[in-house]
């Protein structure tokens, strides 16, 4: 008891979420609130966002 087997993660969801958030933050950083709303209304969220490996 107490033995733990660690496996290597193939996908780190937290890292991926942080990368996407940083990318979006960088894109909208200099926009006005109205521009940000328009950005998200026009953004195609169906596009594939792939995690970096």
C-alpha positions as CSV (number, residue, x, y, z in Angstrom):
1,X,0.0,0.0,0.0
2,X,1.1,3.6,-0.6
3,X,2.9,2.7,-3.8
4,X,2.2,5.1,-6.6
5,X,2.9,4.6,-10.2
6,X,3.4,7.8,-12.2
7,X,2.8,7.9,-15.9
8,X,4.0,10.5,-18.3
9,X,1.3,12.9,-19.4
10,X,0.8,13.1,-23.1
11,X,-1.5,16.1,-22.8
12,X,-1.3,18.8,-20.1
13,X,-4.7,20.5,-20.1
14,X,-3.7,23.2,-17.7
15,X,-0.6,24.1,-19.8
16,X,-2.8,24.2,-22.9
17,X,-5.4,26.4,-21.3
18,X,-2.8,28.8,-20.2
19,X,-1.3,29.0,-23.6
20,X,-4.6,29.7,-25.2
21,X,-5.5,32.3,-22.6
22,X,-2.1,34.1,-23.1
23,X,-2.6,34.1,-26.9
24,X,-6.1,35.6,-26.7
25,X,-4.9,38.2,-24.0
26,X,-2.1,39.3,-26.3
27,X,-4.5,39.7,-29.2
28,X,-7.0,41.8,-27.3
29,X,-4.7,43.7,-25.0
30,X,-5.0,47.1,-26.9
31,X,-8.6,46.8,-27.8
32,X,-11.5,48.9,-26.5
33,X,-14.3,47.0,-24.7
34,X,-16.5,47.4,-27.9
35,X,-13.7,46.0,-30.0
36,X,-13.3,43.0,-27.7
37,X,-17.0,42.2,-27.9
38,X,-16.7,42.4,-31.7
39,X,-13.6,40.2,-31.7
40,X,-15.4,37.4,-29.8
41,X,-18.6,37.8,-31.9
42,X,-16.5,37.4,-35.1
43,X,-14.1,34.8,-33.8
44,X,-14.5,31.4,-35.3
45,X,-14.3,29.2,-32.3
46,X,-14.7,26.1,-34.5
47,X,-11.2,26.5,-35.8
48,X,-8.8,23.9,-34.5
49,X,-6.6,25.0,-31.7
50,X,-3.9,22.4,-31.2
51,X,-1.8,22.1,-28.1
52,X,2.0,22.5,-28.4
53,X,4.0,19.4,-27.7
